[in-house]
Amino acid sequence: MPYGQASQRHSFGGNQTLRTSRVAVIGAGVGGLVAALELAAQGIEVIVLERAPTPGGKLRELAVGNARIDSGPTVFTMRWVFEEIFDAIGETLPAHLDLQPVDVLARHAWDGHARLDLHADIDRSAEAIGTFAGAAEARGYRDFCARAQRTYATLEHSFIRVQRPTLPQLTAAAGIRGIGDLWRLSPYTTLWKALSDHFRDPRLRQLFGRYSTYSGSSPFQAPATLMLIAHVEQEGVWLVQGGMQRIVTTLADLATARGATVRTGAEVTEVLVAGGRACGVRLAGGERIEADAVIANADAAAIAAGLLGRGAAAAAPGADRAERSFSAVTWSMVAETAGFPLMRHNVFFSSDYTREFDDLRRARLPAGPTVYVCAQDRDAAGGALRGPERLLCLVNAPAVGDTRPFTASEIALCEERTFTHLRRCGLTVHRRPEATVVTTPAGFERLFPRTGGALYGRAVHGSTTSFQRPAARSQVPGLYLTGGSVHPGPGVPMAAMSGRLAVASLLADLASMQRLHRVAMPGGMSMRSAMTGGTGSR
């Protein structure tokens, strides 16, 4: 129901009547909106508070002239996550989102001659790889796909779908028979080293090593388990008709239709804590909103650094700046292109991958960047276009937006290197300053404070970092976490999954409090006192 209306009242036995719980959701990113939708569908009063003028969070859309350009995540995968969300609220995904499957997952280039398309069909990809690099590499690709599939199958139900497990819990859950499966995941091997088991051609190691950057990490430091991303894409990539922003507007509209309130331009500066428990929020203008629980769709490390006040700082473990994931420099533009046959998703690899990630590790903009180009007016089949088109161009950058913002000359040099590299690969972009919006790590820091511009939370470097993301239940009772910086990780479907995990935890705790009330003495415990008295910690 819209915020400010009278709450429903439900009887839980005896002569006492208790008001419906109210939940405040901080941040209208995908995780926060999924949480709000599922809570509202349960009849719980929900208010979503978003500091930006529009919902979306990192799934953002920029206006460039009259064009709207997806300038955050551009790839839609793991469709089943959203099918389950829509099914849970009595809806169907196709009724709300028009999704078009792509045949070419991405077009890859290394120079003006070396190009390779990766297809949704493994056989077609194997054939293309065989033509590109030889029969042995095609066989290595098939072996790699099988290994990525096994990795995903092992981790989907034991890790992705559950509250953050520890490594001992994961091992125990696997049982004696499953220990071998876990060991074969090569958790102590880097992704780059694991790729050398399958590919001799360094260009193919680059191609599949790039999946580590989906979590803002280096293939030279990320664990081999991230190869599961290759299987996720192999299972399907879709284009969202109307742009990725359609996901946000659909979730917000469905949540509102079920009674949730979404307030934009509402910056939360503090999670209110009383009796050791979250009890509401305070806005920048001083407005105080009471709640029985709070869900924070914000970077966990930023919360630990005091983004939401001192009381909430204990909710999540802090992270050293060196542990941050990558940021980016992006160009959202409307421009004419020539020379290269763009698909929707295109990757132009650097000539020295080791140096590129060494530059990033040393907090420098890469001297030779790999460039991602999303050509948003190309359909699933690609094809030539006449006239200007909408483009998002992106290179990885260190997350130093709060400590050492890059100068205008450094960004200009990065731009020159980026578009010179594209020309070497055959793509000329006729860009115009008045039709281009540039976002740097400092810009992402302004959008997402106290992150340095890190876009994926904590980098997945080392064998245990996946187990170090905070779970939905925080260390502050009544405060729950969602978003790409918490378990199960970054990306649109993972953020959506984290929203579901936060709701499951919150509802379980509410049910526990209601059970406590039912056994209380007549005239004793109210809902708010029961909630205050609970521990809620993991």
Buried (B, 14 or more C-beta within 10 A) or exposed (E): BEBEEEEEEEEEEEEBEBBBBBBBBBBBBBBBBBBBBBBBBBBBBBBBBBBBEBBBBBBBBBEBEEBBBBBBBBBBBBBBBBEBBBEBBEBEBEEBBEBBEBBBBBBBBBEEEEBBBBBBEBEBBBEBBBEBBEEEBBBBBBEBBEBBBBBBEBBBEBBBBBBBBEEEBBBEBBEEEBEEBBEEBBBEBBBBBBBEEBBEBBBBBBBBBBBBBBBBBBBBBBBBBBBBBBBBBBBBBBBBEEBBBBBBBBBBBBBBEBBBBBBBEBEBBBBBBEEBBBBBBBBEEEEEBEBBBBBBBBBBBBBBBBBBBEBBBBBBEBBEBEBBBBBBBBBBBBBBBEEBBBBBBBBBBBEEBEEBBBBBBEBBBBBBBBBBBBBBBBEBEBEEEEEBBBBBBBBBBBBBBBEEBBEEEBBEBBBEBBBEBBEBBBBBBEBEEEBBBBBBBBBBBEBBBBBBBBBBBBBBBBBEBBBBBBBBBBBBBBBBBBBBBBBBBBBBBBBBBBBBBBBBBBBEBBEBBBEBBEEBEEEEBBBBBBBBBBEBEE
